[in-house]
Amino acid sequence: MEKSIDLVRESATFSLPDFNQLRHQAIELASQVTIGRSAFLDKYQVQSELEYKQQSMRDSRVMYHAHIGMNDIEATAHSIGRIHHQLSTQGFRLDRAGYAIDRRMGLPAESRSSAAAETGPMLTREEDWHSLAQSAPIQPHLGDFMIGQPASVANTVQALRIGCTTIGNLSQFFTFEAPGWSDTAATAAQTCQAMALLGEFRSQGAMLHSYLEDGYGALFRNCSTVAAWAMLERYIVEELIGARLTHCIGGLTQDPIKRVGWVLALQKIHRGEHVGSMIYGDTLSFGAEFEKNRAVTAEYLLWDILAQLHAPSGHAVLPLPVTEAIRIPSADEIIEAQLFGRQVEASARRLYPHVDFSAAETFAATVCRQGSEIYQNALTGLADMGVDTGNPLQMLYVLKKLGAHQFEQLFSADIDTTESLSTDMYALAQDVIDEHRPIFADTDFRARVKGKRFVVASSDVHEHAAGALAQLLGETDAEVVYLGAERNPSDLVAILREQPVDALLLSTHNGMALEYARQLKQLLDDAALSPAVIIGGVLNQKVENHALPIPVIDELKALGMRPAISLPGLTRLLPGKS
């Protein structure tokens, strides 16, 4: 606890740019920017997506979202055109599409070529940006690697100019790092300036998107802390900066009561004025069995649609393709999921008059009441530790330096919460630990790893698997150093230089495994280090001339890495006493 308090005090004294100067620059820049007209805005004769959402809410019309992650811009444009054509011929409309662009887009343009390629297209030309908005009358949603990154301002300008009026992702500022980037102060300044720029276009419908479960919402243990965090983001964005905030949640929430409850809770948090971006599909429950995935989609989507019929919030619903857990879905798989979603909507409308929402309403009331206490604790506690809580730039910087676990420990430890309010992600991680504990408690295994030193880390924000592994290994007689999420190859090698280890255990995500491994191998060779490197997660790589990332397990083995397909399999790859 004392270390966390010292960290806050140290961060509060860090020399940051003057926020008022950043705001002035944003105002100046806004005078040079005109919001463009996407094909969607033209077709539906609205000024912004916000205006369209408000119309849909009044009409009780359910909106639909699709997430598209093709490798290059040509494949992306072709896919969005095909999706629109196939749906429209059957009388359906896709309202918005989120583009999973390459994470390098978060870097300044001059730094992108030297970073590892990841899933999604690079937007290198003006026409690349415009193709997202003009390939079909589907509103572009740029929610990844825009705001919250080192290139926040430039990316926001480009997005506005193509007619994209909902731009994100604030939550990513706290948990995502642009590849090879480590200047938190510069990123915080860019983020604040981009938010101030959006504030200048608030009257024209511009909104800042924040997907809570891409940020600390994915790492907190308790839903009430997530609610408090949403309040804190709202305070920074709306009250301190003056931009309009729209919240998203759902990808890490399985419980249908919580899914509906969050729609109701966000309305309370935003004081009855919230217009949401989208509700993400339940990715926690997805696996390799496609028919099971289809059943999962039917369940969560039914409740998401019922929530919109009960309390229209502007959140677009997302029918996930059944392949989501194992690869980037193709256009045809997205079309199939969208058509399935319309069938679920028909069922939801028949069921709606008979559904009792009282459990969801209780959940919303509880997390908002407890969240309000945590929120007030945070503002008071930060101020007591020397933070200027009226300065949004200092708030962003301090909160990122503090981290999710320390935030929850400092400000919600005294809140009387119940097990039923655990986040689904935390509960699932605990289930994984309980399920696999017998393997790690095995006498022979413990003897094999006794005295060994392991470093565990994740290359991206998806750290719960790595965290579960670190906890399980920590219960043996091995020494475990857990580095957490968003670790670049240079970070890992710097740690390994300090003290030799027996193995590095690395979790990675979509589209980057091979390029990341190559960079890591080169740095290890340069440093004359040769630990066993066990790599798990999503082991594929974005490759030129392929629309989707391809599996790279054999290539990883050729580099000398040890690919791990499962947690039990990983234990057999660990070096130990013979």
Steps between C-alpha positions, in 0.01 A plus 500: 500500500776745596683428175185588303461827691866587439454423130204739479691777677801452277285502185318816616830690506605391150542797268224490237404744225251776581151363429359846430760541227403160356135607503585826323687306231199270462267798454735639236518167321121460506468815289692321224293178507161432341307183578468303178196326357516123509280300264292411806443861611399592145263206458313564824525879485639547851774724632663230711467146626368649826203652318432168327518314832257741661257442214536123540436528874179695440388242244594198720714378211781266598835597350762249385880508512758280327871478576726465198869403519630425152874536446504782245285789390400344167367186668327716760327716239395193299363331812293796615353539151413131484345501848282800414387349169409160646309646793317766301377247242321328790356823636745548788727786596842495667518829686867517591828315455796504734833469325773304678794693358866411549622604845790685336247769406524619860861605438610823332523439125881510498523218758264248343726324253741375768229344720365145475201455268177391665143416396315759292571747221742792503351832389793658319321711235208740502307260277548221755317705761226600258440141389384420854227760471407472133505126418142457624234702690614349831632745758870448577591455866867556578527372853848345513842667507369850435443712811708380795811447286808707407339603167163592656470848351599417142275192496205695642536766231503236227200318647293818522587595143355175362176549697575265789338670800543230768870453571680304772632346702566684827521182710789377285713788627521329836581146387636503142847610394588584143772258379839604634364820658558593864441876534186506717508877543501562124216252448297662778550844343395371157195332653389814683548717194302258282217498756502879510481500120193275513354737757510775239276285277262391774217716364545320165453158658862391556538238774797343677462122520634303796477121516528435873617140458790610280626690802497459874151352479671181376730490803280601792362225719169664586224649285455789742858608430422489126201729564722736700749505217227586248405791728862610512535489121179700470632758748827543308346508153174686553558720804869587464540497120147554369489219244215248477577148624337180379566173681520143372517176697415133446789297362602370842150474646320166479215543748186626319382680815825697502482569126156657535602651833793683347274669243286625787800589718669706229184704463515577873871577485440745216204656683242387249680651199706206379501395136710185470733389225451123498468195723780260417424130460582252777848381399563334838266212422633438148718202413585270212157330481302705248155366589559581864610848397177545305302413814705750701429770241128424513495539879698822541350661190146425615565688823687784330204557269252472788700768682465733201125438483467561876731802533618629160854629545641522148734206556529299179493125558771272360425148371840332520600257225546149638867499393588803716699303760736331256554742211403834351153444345454526125238717330273199443525401866409854604200495264383169644523640853311816406217302344486280809473816709185608317341162581584551866348848490171356373495265800593780739210715385258211563645437845539858617150553651554199728851575633574611858797741519500545878825304557684717247356813658622385842847435360511848344385668820755310710807561284409867460452548875823324590679645199410850612672433834813373325494797260483746788774308683718533191450874454556570869792260532679627191460860615637408844804347329576822314325441169327798334168327433390798291782441251400228250855453374638435847206271577565286191871477571465413869224243444701319233808493719291373792350203312174309539589275791643782709197720422263231621711430807520867598145615442263202520651281770249623761191458280275212608466304176368149444625211290214550254652836405832351389578583140447198275861525381635477855262214585607311187868548582437356845320202342800440273731509801281259697466263203874477436630520857529117532749495210720759670458336841625166368801386706710404198428831326586704810826311538584561133458880520633546854752784508441594136445865410225589255397834352135526391367782278244590235570685176162678516217592736355147506686404817262282700639174363852616580383613844341163571819324392713725721278426800509123442877494457533724805332228708785260417859522622606689187590871502257697284539855373173628354542799269135543402363627170622707206862392509715571194796271411744766622323510839538126540866490402578788738354295786682185391831690491464582869483139611507174304178297484422144409201586282304792363126424478330735256133542405421670170195599295366517144727558205836569661651179636772439239615859455511548877696174541750603232567831672532328836738235360724767343520697824572184701778402257649850516504477879643144494198374695345159436210429737228260395223710344151350530241691301123452521179682416393563140794376295441655160654780294382767262667425164502703180262373227290310753163645597519344846786411739647152449614240760875518573565217747759331275677831439516567874655157555757575230604810697559283803181605679280248678136555394243411767152407384352444846583555865557128571716483189699799619602324820669229296707764317644654814868428566558321829720265688564178317 
